[in-house]
Amino acid sequence: MSTKEIPYKIYLNENEIPKEWYNVRADMKNKPAPLLNPATLNPITAEELSAVFCEELVKQELDDDTAYFPIPEEIRNFYKMYRPSPLVRAYCLEKELDTPAHIYYKFEGNNTSGSHKLNSAIAQAYYAKEQGLKGVTTETGAGQWGTALSMACSYFGLDCRVFMVKVSYEQKPHRREVMRTYGANVTPSPSMETEVGRKINAEFPGTNGSLGCAISEAVEAATSNEGYRYALGSVLSQVMLHQSIIGLETKAALDKYGVKPDIIIGCAGGGSNLGGLIAPFMGEKLRGEADYRFIAVETASCPSLTRGRYVYDFCDTGKVCPLAKMYTLGSGFMPSPSHAGGLRYHGMSSALSQLYHDGFMEARSVGQTEVFDAGVQFARVEGILPAPESNHAIRCAIDEALKCRETGEEKNIVFGLTGTGYFDLVAYGKYNDGTMSDYVPTEDDLAKGFAGLPNVNE
Ligand SMILES: *Cc1c(COP(=O)(O)O)cnc(C)c1O
């Protein structure tokens, strides 16, 4: 154990940015179940997936065995513009909570897109460019992913078409303008521009849209236009691979001071930031070298891990994507319009689902108002206005630190502060006005989602 005093911010230098991503699947004894072709229900082949994704990304997606993937030089150079991200010791929050716990957070909001999503966007754009494509299509919920991909595409001179969940398109005009400024074409979803969008509009007139629905539109736009592929900002194993940069940097920073985390916490939408943050630590746990507690925090309005089923499901509402075995609420589940747009996906990364199923990770769900209580408490002492999604992780970190106050334990708590809340001021306004809703789906709401699960499950 080192006796060096730990600074407020532990920075790594540029040369300490990892040179390889880490693939946690390589160390999993029970591999995530394979993706299935929605037409044949057989495990999907690389060739079939290549109609949707870039070839190099298909390789990463299907590789459960290679532990390390070199990060291409051009991606690393882009990373150097905004990474390494700081790991902050939350001294002021510890004091505010009067806790003996040591709290650290990894802040991913220091780039224009405002979140960790840029880490994968730049990788996906790079491989599209390498393959000589014209452009990529995608969906975006709260707008963070669309913004990140727009930035990445403009950097590599690629066209970017974004289908934005309608409720966010209306609530977040500023996000839309950032995307357009970076040259992206942004369409509210469901739109009338795709077959699947027209169908969903006919079936659910006036719908707010959902991520699952926007994904279907973006996939259709990619597969029906020559020279385009689809890019997804979460859920997939390739995305978790790219996001491992978060965890690798965190581990490198903590190792400098001899700090071993006891608890590692992340908010969980599709699982990419959490999966990335915990990856190298989970690797140690899986190999029996160390033990950690991992906690996934989801919104009570879309509780896939805590109330969902672990089955094969469609990844999108239009049922055009491969099926994944994951904790899911059903692809037809329509979450209430909570403000943590990035946590409104019906399923969870299949690798994280398997790890949760095998008992390597815990999960809890939290309500919107208590989440903002935590976010505001954090903002007032730590000086960063967090994204609503990140507030979920903050809630859990504060709760764990308060438990330490009871027990007197000096635990090391690390959490992922995934983004900034500058684009979420409508949500903060509701909180400040006391008009935030805390809708939690009833058993009946969930039953409707489960009723749409496909028939491939035993
Ligand atoms: C998208 C997003 C999330 C949730 O996505 P994951 O894939 O679960 O990480 C969390 N926080 C922010 C700020 C986001 O933009």
The ligand as a MOL file (V3000), in Angstrom:
LIG
                    3D

  0  0  0     0  0            999 V3000
M  V30 BEGIN CTAB
M  V30 COUNTS 15 15 0 0 0
M  V30 BEGIN ATOM
M  V30 1 C -25.7410 6.6820 -23.1850 0
M  V30 2 C -25.3910 7.1140 -21.8410 0
M  V30 3 C -25.4540 6.2380 -20.7530 0
M  V30 4 C -25.9620 4.8330 -20.8430 0
M  V30 5 O -25.4360 4.0150 -21.8130 0
M  V30 6 P -24.5640 2.7240 -21.4830 0
M  V30 7 O -24.3690 2.0720 -22.7810 0
M  V30 8 O -25.3430 1.8970 -20.5260 0
M  V30 9 O -23.3200 3.2160 -20.9030 0
M  V30 10 C -25.0540 6.7060 -19.5260 0
M  V30 11 N -24.6280 7.9690 -19.3530 0
M  V30 12 C -24.5570 8.8350 -20.3700 0
M  V30 13 C -24.1130 10.2420 -20.1020 0
M  V30 14 C -24.9300 8.4380 -21.6470 0
M  V30 15 O -24.8520 9.2950 -22.6550 0
M  V30 END ATOM
M  V30 BEGIN BOND
M  V30 1 1 1 2
M  V30 2 1 2 3
M  V30 3 2 2 14
M  V30 4 1 3 4
M  V30 5 2 3 10
M  V30 6 1 4 5
M  V30 7 1 5 6
M  V30 8 2 6 7
M  V30 9 1 6 8
M  V30 10 1 6 9
M  V30 11 1 10 11
M  V30 12 2 11 12
M  V30 13 1 12 13
M  V30 14 1 12 14
M  V30 15 1 14 15
M  V30 END BOND
M  V30 END CTAB
M  END
